[in-house]
Amino acid sequence: MPDISGFTKFVNETAISHSQHIIAELLEVIIQATGNAFEVSEIEGDAILFFRLQEQPVLHELEELVHHIYTSFHQHLKYYQRDLICHCGACSSVSNLSLKFVLHYGQLSTLSVGDRVKLAGRDVIAVHRFLKNSVPLKEYIIISSDLAQSSKARPEELKDYIPVKEPFEGLGEISYSYKPLDSWLKSIPEPTPLERFQLPVIRKMEKIRIKATAEEVLYALTEPSQRLCWMTGLKRITLRKHKINRVKTEHECILGHQQVEVQIEDYTQDGSKIKLIETGTIQVPSLKITTLYQIEPFGDQEAVVGIGIHLTPQHGFFSNMILPIAKYFMQQSSIKNLKNLKKLLEDKLTKAEINLH
């Protein structure tokens, strides 16, 4: 049973939503890393109960699997941090997330609930009880004495494990051993830095001043539910792989009658100035659209927001011929989008002030 921990209790709605998305993503990473070695019994909040039917477990094989899962988990966190755009409480604290494991061997019984079959029995309860232990670490493997005995583990296989005996609710005093995982964490390499996107020349930026913080503007630009509220003609956004936008994520937009494939290409923060770059491809006319969003704080509670567009014809005389017309309409759309964005954020501020009073 791998168990994720480290998130604090968030009161901000964004952070709560993003923490749920991050945990769901990490649970999927764990399931993929486990492969066919075990079956999923249940996903229980931040943990997964796996099982397999086997007469005799092999400790070193289980450790190798746990090491693979652990490495996949922390590599994913490192890539997440590298590609991060959002700065909400959940996204900013992914580095605090940790993973621990409980390995147990025992007897299983099943319980039918509707059309589902649940694992039951004393040993299933024991696995859950082991998670409520007195181990003074964030990351470790626990192996029960039953698993150690059944696997016929040799003394050298157990040399890094610390034996413990403590009482558990409803089970009495139980012996187990735990192994710290800090040496594994130190061996996980840092991800390769992202290559910076080569921004084409953008000759004109449409700008507007908004009564909102830079973080609030950035959230409205990158969160799909928010973008639907200010982008002219946008009907739907579907994220391709991840539930939270970050650098190199892709999503499909239905913009008017067009299907636009969009990718976030780059995100930089130089001091207090934020730049977000995305590209999109439309079929008719055949154009690649590069959009630069720029956010600069103006005092404590305001920001100057700019949108710049660069259009690149993909092929054909027709695309080149209508390029000036397309540029004009894109410029007008940028002006309207900025006004919509200002209204969205400042209306939220007004409502918040009314609620405060």
C-alpha positions in Angstrom: 0.0 0.0 0.0 1.8 3.2 -1.2 0.5 6.3 0.6 1.1 9.9 -0.4 1.3 12.7 2.2 2.6 16.2 2.6 -0.3 18.5 1.5 -1.6 20.8 4.1 -5.2 21.7 4.5 -6.0 24.4 1.9 -8.8 26.9 2.3 -8.4 28.5 -1.1 -10.7 26.9 -3.7 -8.0 26.9 -6.4 -5.5 25.1 -4.2 -8.0 22.5 -3.1 -8.9 21.8 -6.8 -5.3 21.6 -7.9 -4.3 19.4 -4.9 -6.9 16.9 -6.0 -5.7 17.0 -9.6 -2.0 16.6 -8.5 -2.9 13.6 -6.3 -4.9 12.0 -9.0 -2.0 12.4 -11.4 0.5 10.9 -8.9 -1.8 8.0 -8.2 -1.8 7.3 -11.9 2.0 7.4 -11.9 2.1 4.8 -9.1 -0.3 2.5 -10.9 1.6 2.7 -14.2 4.9 2.1 -12.3 3.4 -1.0 -10.6 2.4 -2.4 -14.0 1.1 -6.0 -13.8 3.0 -6.9 -10.7 -0.1 -6.3 -8.5 -3.8 -5.7 -8.9 -5.5 -2.6 -7.7 -8.1 -3.4 -5.0 -9.0 0.2 -4.0 -7.9 3.8 -4.4 -8.4 5.3 -0.9 -7.9 9.0 -1.0 -4.1 9.5 -1.2 -3.3 5.7 -1.1 -3.8 2.6 -3.2 -4.4 -0.9 -1.8 -2.7 -3.4 -4.2 -2.8 -7.2 -3.8 -1.7 -10.3 -5.5 -2.2 -14.0 -4.7 1.2 -15.7 -4.1 2.2 -18.5 -1.8 5.6 -17.0 -0.9 6.7 -13.4 -1.4 10.3 -12.5 -2.4 11.5 -9.5 -0.4 14.2 -8.3 -2.8 11.8 -8.4 -5.7 9.3 -6.4 -3.7 12.0 -3.9 -2.8 13.0 -3.5 -6.5 9.4 -2.8 -7.4 9.0 -0.3 -4.5 12.2 1.4 -5.6 10.9 1.7 -9.2 7.6 3.2 -8.0 9.4 5.6 -5.6 11.7 6.8 -8.4 8.8 7.3 -10.8 6.9 9.3 -8.2 9.8 11.7 -7.4 10.9 12.1 -11.0 7.3 13.2 -11.8 7.4 15.7 -8.9 10.7 17.1 -10.2 9.4 17.5 -13.7 6.2 19.1 -12.3 8.3 21.7 -10.4 10.4 22.4 -13.5 7.3 23.0 -15.7 5.3 24.8 -13.1 3.2 27.9 -14.0 0.5 28.1 -11.2 1.6 29.4 -7.8 -1.3 28.4 -5.7 -0.7 26.7 -2.4 -1.0 23.2 -3.8 1.3 23.7 -6.9 3.9 25.6 -4.8 4.1 22.8 -2.3 4.6 19.7 -4.5 8.2 19.5 -3.3 6.8 18.7 0.2 5.0 15.6 -1.0 6.3 12.3 0.2 5.6 8.6 -0.3 5.7 5.7 2.1 4.9 2.0 1.6 3.4 -0.8 3.7 4.2 -4.4 2.7 2.2 -7.2 4.4 1.5 -10.9 3.8 -1.5 -12.6 5.1 -4.9 -14.1 4.3 -7.6 -12.4 2.2 -11.4 -12.8 2.2 -13.8 -11.0 -0.1 -17.0 -9.1 0.5 -19.5 -8.4 -2.2 -21.0 -4.9 -2.2 -23.5 -4.5 -5.1 -21.5 -5.4 -8.2 -18.1 -4.7 -6.5 -15.9 -7.1 -4.6 -13.9 -5.6 -1.7 -11.0 -7.2 0.1 -11.7 -8.0 3.8 -10.3 -9.7 6.8 -7.9 -9.0 9.7 -4.9 -8.7 7.4 -6.5 -6.0 5.3 -7.3 -4.1 8.5 -3.7 -4.6 9.6 -2.3 -2.9 6.4 -4.4 0.2 7.1 -3.4 0.2 10.8 0.3 0.1 9.8 -0.1 3.5 8.2 -0.9 4.9 11.7 2.5 4.1 13.1 5.0 5.9 15.2 7.9 5.9 12.6 9.5 9.4 12.9 10.1 9.8 9.2 8.2 11.0 6.1 9.3 8.3 3.7 10.0 4.7 4.5 9.0 1.1 3.7 7.3 -0.9 6.4 7.4 -4.7 6.2 5.3 -6.7 8.6 6.9 -9.6 10.6 4.5 -11.9 8.6 6.0 -10.8 5.3 9.6 -11.0 6.6 9.0 -14.6 7.8 7.0 -15.7 4.8 9.7 -14.4 2.4 12.4 -16.2 4.3 14.4 -13.0 4.2 18.1 -13.4 4.9 19.8 -11.3 7.6 21.7 -9.3 4.9 18.3 -8.3 3.3 17.1 -7.0 6.6 20.2 -5.1 7.7 18.8 -1.7 6.7 15.5 -2.3 8.5 14.8 -1.1 12.0 12.7 -3.5 14.1 9.7 -2.0 16.0 7.0 -3.4 18.2 3.9 -1.3 19.0 0.2 -1.7 19.8 -2.4 -1.1 17.1 -6.1 -0.5 17.6 -8.0 -3.7 17.6 -4.9 -5.8 16.7 -2.8 -5.7 19.9 0.9 -5.4 19.8 2.5 -6.2 16.4 6.1 -6.4 15.3 7.3 -4.8 12.1 10.4 -3.3 10.6 11.0 -0.1 8.6 13.6 1.2 6.3 14.3 4.9 5.6 14.3 6.0 2.0 16.4 9.1 2.2 19.3 7.5 0.3 16.9 6.7 -2.6 15.7 10.3 -2.8 19.3 11.6 -3.0 20.0 9.4 -6.0 17.2 10.7 -8.2 18.7 13.0 -10.9 17.5 16.5 -11.7 15.5 16.8 -14.9 17.1 18.4 -18.0 16.4 22.1 -18.2 13.8 23.1 -20.7 15.0 24.8 -23.9 13.8 28.4 -24.1 11.2 29.1 -26.9 12.5 31.3 -29.7 9.8 34.0 -29.7 9.3 35.6 -33.1 9.2 39.4 -33.4 6.0 40.8 -32.0 5.7 44.4 -33.2 2.7 45.5 -31.2 1.4 44.7 -27.7 -2.2 45.6 -26.7 -2.1 46.6 -23.0 -4.5 47.3 -20.2 -4.3 48.0 -16.5 -6.3 45.8 -14.2 -7.1 46.0 -10.5 -5.8 42.5 -9.7 -2.5 41.0 -8.6 -0.1 39.4 -11.1 -0.9 36.0 -9.6 -4.7 36.5 -10.1 -4.1 37.5 -13.7 -1.9 34.5 -14.3 -4.5 32.2 -12.9 -7.2 33.7 -15.2 -4.9 33.3 -18.2 -4.0 29.6 -17.5 -7.0 28.1 -15.8 -9.4 26.6 -18.5 -12.6 27.5 -16.5 -11.4 31.1 -16.2 -10.3 31.4 -19.9 -13.8 30.5 -21.0 -15.1 33.6 -19.2 -12.9 36.1 -21.0 -11.7 34.8 -24.4 -14.0 35.9 -27.2 -15.6 33.0 -29.1 -14.1 30.3 -26.9 -16.6 27.5 -26.5 -14.6 24.6 -25.0 -11.2 23.7 -23.7 -10.0 20.1 -23.5 -6.6 19.4 -21.8 -4.9 16.6 -23.6 -3.0 14.8 -20.8 -2.8 16.8 -17.6 -5.5 18.6 -15.6 -3.4 21.6 -14.7 -1.7 23.7 -17.4 2.1 23.9 -17.3 4.9 24.4 -19.8 4.6 22.1 -22.8 1.1 20.9 -22.0 -1.3 20.8 -24.9 -5.1 21.5 -25.1 -7.7 21.7 -27.8 -9.8 24.8 -28.0 -13.1 25.2 -29.9 -12.9 28.8 -31.0 -16.0 29.8 -33.0 -16.2 27.1 -35.6 -12.5 26.4 -35.5 -10.6 23.6 -33.7 -7.3 25.1 -32.4 -4.5 22.9 -31.1 -2.7 24.9 -28.4 0.6 24.3 -26.6 2.1 26.4 -23.8 5.6 26.9 -25.0 7.3 28.9 -22.3 6.9 30.6 -19.0 9.4 33.0 -17.4 9.4 35.3 -14.4 12.1 37.9 -14.5 11.8 39.7 -11.2 8.2 40.7 -11.0 7.6 40.6 -14.8 5.8 37.4 -16.1 5.8 36.2 -19.7 3.7 33.3 -20.9 4.0 32.1 -24.5 1.7 29.7 -26.3 1.2 28.6 -29.9 -1.9 27.5 -31.7 -2.6 26.1 -35.2 -5.8 26.8 -37.1 -6.7 25.1 -40.4 -8.6 27.8 -42.2 -6.7 29.9 -43.0 -3.7 27.7 -42.4 -1.9 29.8 -39.7 0.3 29.3 -36.7 -0.5 31.8 -34.0 2.1 32.7 -31.4 0.7 34.6 -28.4 2.7 36.4 -25.8 1.0 37.3 -22.5 2.9 39.8 -20.4 2.1 40.7 -16.8 3.8 43.5 -14.9 2.7 44.4 -11.3 1.6 48.1 -11.0 1.8 48.8 -7.3 0.5 46.2 -4.8 -2.9 45.4 -6.1 -2.8 46.2 -9.8 -1.1 44.8 -12.9 -0.5 45.9 -16.5 -1.4 43.1 -18.8 -0.4 42.9 -22.5 -1.2 40.5 -25.4 1.0 40.3 -28.5 0.3 38.2 -31.5 2.5 36.8 -34.3 1.0 35.0 -37.3 2.9 32.6 -39.4 1.4 31.3 -42.7 1.8 27.5 -42.8 1.6 27.1 -46.6 -0.1 28.4 -49.7 -0.7 31.7 -51.4 -4.2 32.0 -49.8 -2.7 32.1 -46.3 -0.3 34.9 -47.3 -2.9 36.9 -49.1 -5.3 37.2 -46.1 -2.5 37.6 -43.5 -3.1 41.4 -43.2 -6.8 40.8 -42.6 -6.1 38.0 -40.1 -3.7 40.3 -38.2 -6.3 43.1 -38.0 -9.0 40.7 -36.6 -6.5 39.2 -34.1 -5.6 42.6 -32.9 -9.2 43.6 -32.4 -9.8 40.2 -30.6 -6.9 40.9 -28.3 -8.3 44.3 -27.3 -11.7 42.8 -26.6 -10.1 39.9 -24.6 -8.2 42.3 -22.4 -11.4 44.3 -21.7 -13.2 41.0 -20.9 -10.3 40.0 -18.6 -10.4 43.3 -16.8 -14.1 43.1 -16.2 -13.9 39.5 -15.0 -11.2 40.2 -12.4 -12.5 43.6 -11.3 -16.0 42.2 -10.9 -14.6 39.5 -8.7 -12.8 42.2 -6.6 -16.0 44.2 -6.2 -17.9 41.1 -5.1 -15.2 40.2 -2.6 -15.3 43.8 -1.2 -19.1 43.6 -0.9 -18.9 40.2 1.0 -16.2 41.7 3.2 -18.4 44.5 4.3 
